[in-house]
């Protein structure tokens, strides 16, 4: 059977998908699912972190919920959102999966380059990165909420790009201030 003719539902009910799995790594990414495109410029900070979590530990139910949401897939009178999603071609699913995976990888690299710094030896001594990493999204929202006099949930609803730009500016400012304080 041709991969373009297999639905998401059929694929995930197959006992052996290896014949089709080989396509996942070679299919070109494309931002179109069920006739809709996702505008990643409108992704909120919370949506981005949910997306990143789903792609770090992919489970079909979580991916399904995420894609229905960000691609605004709507059923109709005779078809639910889920049925419309499950009726889409696995070929298109693979293309969207690769598109979003590529986006997340690029964002992670951008974050690492723009927001990383040499950790303080005291932070290394207490293993701060490993201990705080699971809470990074919430800690970011807490810090920005304090800075802007907002509730952390409000920050989660801000566009990801806005939050990232504020974090990058804050990081640059603190780096310059730290270097300036060392000059005597």
N, C-alpha and C positions, 0 to 999 in steps of 0.2 A: 504494500500500500504506500502511496506517495505521502511524504511527510506533511505536505500542505493540506491533505485531505483528512488528517487525523485531528480530532478535537482534543482540547485539554482534558475533557472528561474521559475520553477513550484512552489517552496516553496514561493518565494516572490510575486507570483500572487494569492496565496491561501487567501481566506477570513479568515479562522480560521486555524492557525498553531499550536495551543496549543497541539495537539496530538503529534507533533514532537518537540516542544520547550523543553519539559521535558528532551530530550536527551542531550541538550546543556551542562547541568551541569554535566552529568555523562560520556560523551564520553571522552575517553583518548586522550590527545593531540598528534598530529602527524604532522611532518614537511613535508608534501607532498600534492601538489595541481596540478592537471592537469599533473601529472607525473613528476613534478619538485619539487626540494627542494630549500629552501631559506637558504643561508649562512649568518646567522645573524652577523658573525664576519666581514662581508664586508659592513654592513649597515653604511651609513655616518651619521654624526651628524644631518644634516637636515632631512634625511630620518627617523631617530629614532624619532625626534620630531614631524614629520608629523604622524608617526605611533601612537605615544602616543596621539596626538590630535584626531585622528580618533577613537581610542578605548575609549577615554573619552566621546566622543559624537558620537556614531556610527550611520552613515547614509549609507545605502547600496551602493549608488553611490560612496561615498568616500572609503568605504571598497573595493569595486570592483576595483577602480583605483589603490589603494595601492597594493592589492594582485596581480593584473596583472603585476605591476611594479616589486615588490620584488621577485615574483616567476617566473619572466621572461616568462610569458605566451604569446606565439606567435600563432596567427592564421595561416591559410594556404591559399591556392589558393581559396578555397570555403568557408572559415570560418574566421571570424574576431577574434581578441583577445577577445573581449567582448563575442561573441557567444561561444567561446571555454570555457571561464570562466563560463558562465551561464549554460552550458551543464554539468558541473561537478556535482557530487553528493552532496546534502546538508549534508550528513554524513561526507564527506571529508572536506567540508567547516567548519562544526562545529569543526572538529578535528584541523584544521589549526587555526581557531579562538581561540580555547583554548590554542594552542601552543604559539601563539603570545601574548595572554593576560597574560599567565604565564611568558613569557619572560619580558614583560613590568613591571609586578608586582615585579619581582626579581630585575630588573634594578632600579626601583624606590626605593626599599629598600636599595640597594647597594649605590645609590646616597645619600639617607638620612643618612645612617650610615657614609659614607666616607666624605661627604661634609658639614654636618650640624655643627653648633656651637651655643653657647649661644649668642643670639643677644644683641647688645649694647642697653642700656636703651633708648638712643636717637632715635635709629631706631624703637624701639617699640613705642615710643611716637608719631612718625610721621606715624605709620602704614606702614612702608616701605615694609614689606613682601607682604602684600595684594596689595599694589599699584604697586610694581615692578614685581610681579609674572607673569603677562601676557607677560612681555618682557624678561623673564629670558633667553630664547634661544638667542635672539638677543644681549642682554647685554653680555652674555658669548662670543659670536662671536666677539663683539666689543672689549672686554677686551683682548682676545687672539690675535686678529688681531694687536692690539697696541703692545702687548708683543713681537710678532714675526715679526712685520713689514709687515703684510699681509693685504689684503682686507678681510672684514668680510665674503663675499661670498666664499672666498677660504677656510676659516675655516669650513664653512658649508659642504664642500665637503670632509673634512677629515673624516677618520673612526671614528665612535662614540667612540670606545675603546681608540683611541689615545687622543681624546679631554678629555675623562673622566680621563685618567691617568695623563694628564697635570693638570687638575683641582684638582685632589686629591693631587698631589705633591705640587702645589701652596698653597692649603689649609693647608697641613701639615707644610710647611715652614712658612706660616704666623702665624699659631698657636704657633709654637715653638718660633718664633721671639717675639710674643706678651708676651708669658710666660717669656722669657729671659729678656725682658725689664722691667718686674715687680720686678726682683731680684736686690737688691741693696747691 
